[in-house]
Amino acid sequence: MAFLLGGYFQATTSATPSNGVEELERYLCDKAVSLSQSPFLWWKLNMDTYPRLAVLARKLTGVPATSVRSERVFSVAGATVT
């Protein structure tokens, strides 16, 4: 578990200490978020329930899953060559 989560796994972020493995198991057993609900809002509402995972989610949720920037660079390069 420490390999996957690194320092987040070992960090204590709440007043009540909890085992990171138990926290992950509770999260995996929890009901999935609906597609109409914002994941940012869900993590904000559940950060007390999953303190370690909330820190990790805050770090990873904001990563854009797009290739727009690289596509623009290649489009400009292609237009320059032609």
Secondary structure per residue as TSV (DSSP state, phi and psi in degrees):
chain	resnum	aa	ss	phi	psi
A	1	M	-	360.0	-40.9
A	2	A	H	-63.3	-30.2
A	3	F	H	-63.5	-41.1
A	4	L	H	-74.8	-42.8
A	5	L	H	-101.0	-11.4
A	6	G	T	59.7	-133.3
A	7	G	H	-65.3	-24.2
A	8	Y	H	-66.3	-30.3
A	9	F	H	-67.8	-35.4
A	10	Q	H	-94.1	-12.3
A	11	A	-	-73.4	142.1
A	12	T	-	-103.4	114.8
A	13	T	-	-116.4	3.8
A	14	S	S	-132.6	163.7
A	15	A	S	-69.5	-30.4
A	16	T	S	-101.1	111.4
A	17	P	-	-65.5	138.4
A	18	S	-	-134.5	153.4
A	19	N	-	-76.5	132.2
A	20	G	H	-62.2	-34.3
A	21	V	H	-67.9	-43.3
A	22	E	H	-63.2	-39.0
A	23	E	H	-62.7	-44.4
A	24	L	H	-64.3	-41.5
A	25	E	H	-63.4	-41.7
A	26	R	H	-62.4	-42.0
A	27	Y	H	-62.7	-44.1
A	28	L	H	-67.0	-28.4
A	29	C	H	-84.5	-15.0
A	30	D	S	-70.2	155.7
A	31	K	-	-66.2	140.4
A	32	A	-	-68.6	149.9
A	33	V	-	-74.2	139.2
A	34	S	-	-70.3	156.6
A	35	L	T	-68.7	-20.8
A	36	S	T	-83.5	-12.0
A	37	Q	S	-93.0	143.8
A	38	S	-	-74.4	128.4
A	39	P	H	-65.5	-29.6
A	40	F	H	-65.2	-43.3
A	41	L	H	-65.8	-41.3
A	42	W	H	-60.2	-45.3
A	43	W	H	-66.9	-35.3
A	44	K	H	-63.4	-41.2
A	45	L	H	-73.1	-27.2
A	46	N	H	-110.3	12.6
A	47	M	T	-69.6	-21.9
A	48	D	T	-77.0	-29.3
A	49	T	T	-75.7	-38.5
A	50	Y	S	-125.6	70.9
A	51	P	H	-63.4	-42.8
A	52	R	H	-69.8	-43.9
A	53	L	H	-67.5	-31.5
A	54	A	H	-64.7	-38.9
A	55	V	H	-63.8	-44.0
A	56	L	H	-66.1	-41.8
A	57	A	H	-64.2	-38.5
A	58	R	H	-61.6	-35.7
A	59	K	H	-73.4	-37.9
A	60	L	H	-99.5	-23.4
A	61	T	T	-67.9	-30.5
A	62	G	T	-79.5	0.9
A	63	V	-	-76.0	117.9
A	64	P	-	-71.1	135.4
A	65	A	-	-99.9	73.2
A	66	T	-	-149.5	159.9
A	67	S	-	-121.5	25.2
A	68	V	H	-60.3	-45.6
A	69	R	H	-58.8	-49.0
A	70	S	H	-66.4	-34.6
A	71	E	H	-64.4	-38.4
A	72	R	H	-65.6	-39.8
A	73	V	H	-62.7	-45.9
A	74	F	H	-68.3	-33.2
A	75	S	H	-65.1	-43.5
A	76	V	H	-64.9	-43.0
A	77	A	H	-64.1	-39.9
A	78	G	H	-66.5	-39.2
A	79	A	H	-68.4	-33.5
A	80	T	H	-68.9	-41.7
A	81	V	H	-66.9	-41.7
A	82	T	-	-79.6	360.0
